[in-house]
Amino acid sequence: MDQTRRKVLGAGSAGVFAASMPVASAIAQANPIKIGMSMPQTGGLGAGGQSALVAIRMWVDEVNAKGGLLGRKIEFIAYDDQSNPANTPGIYTKLLDVDKVDLLIAPYATVPTAPIMPLVKQRGKLLMGNFSFQVNKTVKHDMWFNNAPWNDADGWAKGFLATGKAAGAKTIAILASDQEFSQNLADGVRALLDKEGIKKVYDQNYPPTTKDFSAMIRAIRAARAEMVFVASYPPDSVAIINSANEIGVGPQVQIMGGGMVGLQFTPVMISLGSKLNGIVNYHTYVPGIKFPGIEDFFKRYTERAKAAKVDELGYYLPPFNYAICQMLEQAINATKSIEDRKLADYMRKNTLNTIVGPVKFDAMGERANEHLVTIQFRGVKDNDQEQFRDTARQVVIHPADDKTGAAIVPYEKARKS
């Protein structure tokens, strides 16, 4: 073909393309990709949920500014489940039947997620999990992908138990909320005790509505446990630490904490202040952990969080919720599809690159390459948000690859650190 003919055909093709582009663009914009979820914005989990939504909306705005995915803008729909698991089945039914969403993200946490698992499996929908714990163990949904840095209870317990044993502790007290997450976690710890040569001297479940923990703290003190493992949700975590500081757990306690949700939220950390000192607890990210793109994410997030008047540090849920969206984006771009099955097949077979590191899923949709750290609070002062940007306030004591310091024991000494 000669050059002249190529130019003519090129001009003709351009004319057809130019004529059809506004129509195609209008159709694409009128038919957005809908992503829906419930997220606690009020209630005990509300502080975490509000900050997570800032991160998701940040991703939506960034993707839409680049033209969307598959030539279609993203429409994000979120409802407040009020931290109440009774609300989530109705919300997800509405998302599917009324809002007609294309893709689903699970609510934050185990207890609100568990009730929707049968519905999602029945509808054949992919579900991106959101910091749940073992909700797929019974349902066995093959399109479930839990965005959380843990896999099973070992990830939560081994750092805590190893720290206690290194300090010479041989006995443990377990205090756990009578809810699915806390019970699964506490059961995982209980299963390890014989293997680790640790004797259980106190084991108490409490109703989720419990406000006063003074009797339980006194019982733990009387049992003379050398480790105190707590599996709790945010309001309980605050009340338990307040009681422990007021009453004391005894000089024999080497470490206390373990599975206390809420101690990762900036408002909770500020409210507890110096009472946090000495607590050894799980965490998902603290300053000093290096992930590609994480520091740039936090610069952008902080600006949005300040405007929204939510958690300005956002170390817990926000980067992982942003990562959920990154995983969906990668799968959609790779498969050129939003079909649940195609996306699920891609995510099961491939490593996904995110701002919280590379993510691989196992056959049950849990993290195959878990990355959970155990930290100890040190030198925390009252009423100071900015101190938590300092790597010295939350010292990583496990695992070895992330370690930034050794644990201070016993707990009473660490409290004064």
C-alpha positions in Angstrom: 0.0 0.0 0.0 1.5 3.4 -1.0 1.9 6.3 1.4 -1.0 8.3 -0.2 -3.5 5.5 0.2 -2.4 5.0 3.8 -3.1 8.7 4.5 -6.6 8.5 2.9 -7.6 5.4 4.8 -6.2 6.9 7.9 -8.2 10.0 7.5 -11.3 8.0 6.8 -10.8 5.8 9.9 -10.2 8.9 12.0 -13.5 10.4 10.7 -15.4 7.3 11.6 -13.7 7.1 15.0 -14.4 10.8 15.7 -18.0 10.4 14.8 -18.5 7.3 17.0 -16.4 8.4 20.0 -19.0 10.8 21.6 -21.7 8.1 21.3 -19.4 5.4 22.8 -18.2 7.7 25.5 -21.7 8.8 26.4 -22.8 5.1 26.7 -19.8 4.3 28.8 -20.4 7.2 31.2 -24.1 6.4 31.4 -23.2 2.9 32.4 -20.7 3.1 35.3 -19.2 0.2 37.0 -21.0 0.1 40.4 -19.1 -1.0 43.5 -21.1 -1.4 46.7 -20.6 -2.2 50.3 -21.8 -1.5 53.8 -19.4 0.1 56.2 -19.8 1.0 59.9 -19.8 4.8 60.1 -21.4 4.9 63.5 -21.3 2.5 66.5 -18.3 0.8 68.0 -16.5 0.2 64.6 -17.5 3.6 63.2 -14.1 5.3 63.6 -12.4 2.7 61.5 -15.1 2.6 58.9 -15.2 6.4 58.3 -11.4 6.5 57.7 -11.6 3.4 55.4 -14.2 5.2 53.2 -11.9 8.1 52.7 -9.3 5.8 51.2 -11.8 4.1 48.9 -13.3 7.3 47.7 -9.8 8.6 47.1 -9.1 5.6 44.8 -12.5 6.2 43.0 -11.6 9.8 42.3 -8.1 8.9 41.1 -9.4 6.2 38.7 -12.2 8.3 37.4 -9.8 11.2 36.8 -7.9 8.8 34.5 -11.0 7.8 32.6 -12.3 5.0 34.8 -11.9 1.3 34.1 -12.7 -0.3 30.7 -13.8 3.1 29.6 -16.4 3.3 32.3 -16.5 5.6 35.4 -16.7 4.0 38.9 -19.8 4.7 41.0 -19.3 3.8 44.6 -22.3 3.1 46.9 -21.8 2.7 50.7 -24.4 2.3 53.4 -23.9 2.7 57.2 -24.5 -0.7 58.9 -24.1 1.1 62.3 -21.6 -1.7 63.5 -24.7 -3.9 63.8 -24.5 -7.4 62.1 -28.3 -7.6 61.9 -28.2 -4.8 59.3 -25.8 -6.2 56.8 -28.0 -8.9 55.1 -30.6 -6.3 54.2 -28.0 -3.9 53.0 -26.4 -6.4 50.7 -29.8 -7.5 49.4 -30.6 -3.9 48.5 -27.2 -3.4 46.9 -27.8 -6.4 44.6 -31.5 -6.1 43.9 -32.2 -2.3 44.0 -28.8 -0.7 43.3 -27.8 -3.4 40.9 -24.1 -3.2 41.8 -21.5 -5.0 39.7 -19.0 -5.7 42.5 -19.1 -6.1 46.2 -16.8 -5.2 49.1 -17.5 -6.7 52.5 -18.2 -4.6 55.6 -15.4 -4.1 58.0 -14.9 -6.8 60.5 -15.9 -10.4 61.2 -19.2 -10.1 62.9 -20.9 -7.9 60.3 -19.5 -10.0 57.5 -20.5 -13.5 58.6 -24.3 -13.0 58.1 -23.9 -12.1 54.4 -21.6 -15.0 53.4 -24.5 -17.4 52.5 -26.3 -14.7 50.5 -23.2 -13.8 48.5 -22.4 -17.5 47.8 -26.0 -18.2 46.7 -25.9 -15.2 44.3 -22.6 -16.3 42.8 -20.9 -13.0 43.6 -17.2 -12.3 44.2 -16.7 -10.7 47.7 -13.6 -8.8 48.7 -13.3 -9.3 52.4 -12.4 -6.5 54.8 -10.4 -7.5 57.8 -12.6 -10.5 58.6 -11.4 -13.6 60.5 -12.3 -17.1 59.4 -15.8 -16.3 58.1 -15.4 -18.6 55.1 -14.4 -21.6 57.2 -17.9 -23.1 57.1 -19.4 -21.5 54.0 -16.5 -22.3 51.7 -17.3 -19.7 49.1 -14.8 -20.0 46.2 -15.1 -16.3 45.2 -14.2 -14.9 48.6 -10.9 -13.0 49.0 -10.1 -11.6 52.4 -8.1 -8.5 52.4 -6.4 -8.9 55.8 -2.7 -9.4 56.6 -3.5 -12.6 58.6 -4.5 -16.1 57.8 -5.4 -18.1 60.9 -5.0 -17.6 64.7 -1.3 -18.5 64.6 -0.5 -15.1 63.0 -2.1 -13.3 66.0 -0.9 -15.6 68.8 2.6 -16.6 67.9 4.2 -13.2 68.3 2.4 -12.7 71.6 3.2 -16.1 73.0 6.8 -16.1 71.9 7.3 -12.7 73.6 5.7 -14.0 76.9 7.8 -17.2 76.8 11.0 -15.3 76.2 10.2 -13.4 79.4 9.8 -16.6 81.3 6.0 -16.7 81.5 4.4 -20.1 81.8 0.7 -19.2 82.6 -1.9 -17.3 80.8 -5.3 -15.6 81.3 -7.7 -15.3 78.4 -10.5 -12.7 78.2 -12.6 -12.7 75.1 -15.8 -11.2 73.8 -18.6 -13.7 73.1 -18.7 -12.9 69.4 -17.5 -14.8 66.4 -14.2 -12.9 65.8 -13.1 -13.0 69.4 -14.1 -16.6 69.9 -12.3 -17.8 66.8 -9.2 -15.9 67.9 -9.3 -17.1 71.5 -9.9 -20.7 70.3 -6.8 -20.4 68.2 -4.7 -19.3 71.2 -6.2 -22.1 73.4 -5.2 -24.7 70.8 -1.6 -23.6 71.0 -1.1 -23.7 74.8 -0.3 -27.4 75.2 2.2 -27.3 72.3 3.8 -24.2 73.8 3.9 -25.6 77.4 1.7 -22.8 78.7 -0.9 -23.4 81.5 -4.2 -21.6 81.4 -5.2 -20.2 84.8 -8.2 -18.0 83.8 -10.5 -18.2 80.8 -13.5 -15.9 80.6 -15.9 -15.0 77.8 -18.0 -11.9 78.3 -21.2 -10.5 76.6 -20.6 -7.9 73.9 -22.7 -5.4 75.9 -20.3 -5.6 78.9 -19.3 -2.1 80.2 -17.7 -2.9 83.5 -14.6 -5.2 83.5 -13.4 -4.5 87.1 -14.5 -7.9 88.4 -12.7 -9.7 85.6 -9.5 -7.7 86.0 -9.6 -8.5 89.7 -10.1 -12.2 88.9 -7.1 -12.1 86.5 -5.0 -10.5 89.2 -6.1 -13.2 91.7 -5.3 -16.0 89.2 -1.7 -14.6 89.0 -1.5 -15.1 85.3 1.9 -14.2 83.7 0.4 -13.4 80.3 -3.0 -11.8 79.7 -4.4 -12.3 76.2 -7.4 -10.2 75.3 -9.7 -10.6 72.2 -11.9 -7.6 72.1 -13.7 -5.0 70.0 -12.9 -1.3 70.3 -15.3 -0.2 73.1 -14.3 -3.3 75.2 -10.6 -2.7 74.5 -10.9 0.9 76.0 -12.8 -0.3 79.0 -10.5 -3.2 79.7 -7.3 -1.0 79.5 -9.0 1.6 81.8 -9.8 -1.1 84.3 -6.3 -2.6 84.1 -4.7 0.8 84.8 -7.1 1.6 87.6 -7.0 -1.8 89.4 -3.7 -3.4 88.2 -3.2 -6.9 87.0 -0.3 -7.8 89.3 3.5 -7.6 89.2 3.8 -11.1 87.8 2.2 -10.2 84.5 4.9 -10.0 81.8 2.8 -9.0 78.9 -0.8 -8.0 78.3 -2.8 -7.4 75.0 -2.7 -9.7 72.0 -5.9 -9.3 70.0 -7.4 -6.0 71.1 -9.2 -4.3 68.2 -9.4 -0.5 68.4 -5.9 0.2 69.7 -5.0 0.9 66.0 -7.5 3.7 65.6 -6.1 7.2 66.2 -9.1 8.5 68.2 -8.8 5.5 70.5 -5.0 5.9 70.9 -5.4 9.6 71.7 -8.2 8.9 74.3 -6.1 6.2 76.1 -2.8 8.1 75.9 -0.3 7.0 78.4 -2.5 4.1 79.5 -1.4 2.3 76.3 2.2 2.0 77.5 3.4 -1.5 77.9 0.5 -3.1 75.9 1.7 -5.8 73.5 -0.8 -6.1 70.6 -1.2 -7.0 67.0 -1.0 -4.4 64.3 -1.2 -4.3 60.5 1.0 -1.2 59.8 3.0 1.2 61.9 5.5 3.9 60.8 8.8 2.3 59.7 7.3 -0.6 57.8 8.3 -0.3 54.2 5.8 -1.0 51.4 6.1 0.4 47.9 3.9 3.5 47.6 2.7 3.5 51.2 4.3 6.9 52.2 2.9 8.6 49.1 -0.5 7.1 49.9 -0.5 8.6 53.4 0.4 12.0 52.1 -2.7 12.0 49.9 -4.8 10.3 52.5 -3.9 12.8 55.3 -5.2 15.8 53.2 -8.5 14.0 52.5 -8.9 12.8 56.1 -8.3 16.3 57.5 -11.0 17.7 55.2 -13.4 14.9 56.2 -12.5 15.3 59.9 -11.7 11.6 60.4 -8.6 9.7 61.6 -5.7 11.7 60.1 -3.1 9.0 60.6 -5.2 6.1 59.2 -2.7 3.4 59.8 -5.2 0.6 60.2 -8.0 0.2 57.7 -7.3 3.0 55.0 -4.2 1.5 53.3 -5.8 -1.9 53.2 -9.1 -0.6 51.8 -7.2 1.3 49.2 -5.5 -2.0 48.4 -8.8 -3.8 47.9 -9.5 -1.3 45.2 -6.1 -1.8 43.7 -6.7 -5.5 43.5 -10.0 -5.1 41.8 -8.4 -2.6 39.4 -5.6 -5.0 38.5 -8.0 -7.9 37.9 -10.4 -5.9 35.8 -7.6 -4.5 33.6 -6.0 -7.9 33.2 -9.2 -9.7 32.3 -10.9 -6.8 30.5 -14.0 -7.9 32.4 -16.1 -7.3 35.5 -17.5 -10.8 35.5 -17.2 -12.2 39.1 -15.9 -15.6 38.0 -13.2 -14.2 35.7 -12.0 -11.8 38.3 -12.0 -14.5 41.0 -10.0 -16.9 38.7 -7.4 -14.2 38.1 -7.0 -13.2 41.8 -6.7 -16.8 42.8 -3.9 -17.5 40.3 -1.9 -14.3 40.5 0.1 -12.2 43.0 -1.4 -8.7 43.3 0.8 -5.7 43.9 -0.6 -3.2 46.4 0.5 -0.4 48.7 0.5 -3.0 51.6 2.9 -5.2 49.7 2.3 -8.2 47.4 -0.8 -10.2 48.1 -1.4 -13.8 47.4 -4.5 -15.8 48.3 -4.8 -19.4 49.3 -7.6 -21.9 48.3 -9.9 -20.5 51.0 -9.4 -16.9 49.9 -7.2 -16.0 52.9 -3.7 -14.5 52.7 -1.2 -17.1 51.7 1.6 -14.6 52.5 0.4 -13.2 55.8 2.1 -10.1 57.3 0.9 -9.3 60.8 3.2 -7.6 63.3 3.2 -7.6 67.1 4.0 -4.2 68.6 4.5 -2.7 72.1 3.4 0.8 73.0 6.2 2.9 74.5 6.6 6.4 75.8 3.0 7.4 74.8 1.9 10.8 76.3 -1.6 12.0 76.8 -3.5 14.1 74.2 -0.9 14.0 71.5 -1.8 12.7 68.0 1.5 13.5 66.2 3.5 11.3 68.5 2.2 8.3 66.8 4.0 9.2 63.6 7.2 8.4 65.6 8.5 4.9 65.2 9.5 4.8 68.9 5.9 4.9 70.1 4.8 1.5 68.5 7.9 -0.7 68.6 7.7 -3.8 66.4 8.8 -6.8 68.5 7.7 -9.6 66.1 8.4 -10.9 63.4 12.2 -10.7 63.1 12.2 -9.2 59.6 10.2 -6.2 60.9 11.6 -6.0 64.4 12.6 -2.5 65.6 13.2 -3.3 69.3 12.9 -5.9 72.1 9.9 -6.1 74.4 10.2 -4.4 77.8 8.9 -6.7 80.5 7.3 -7.1 83.0 4.1 -5.2 82.1 4.3 -2.9 85.2 7.8 -1.8 84.1 6.7 -1.3 80.5 3.8 0.8 81.7 6.4 3.3 83.0 8.5 3.2 79.8 
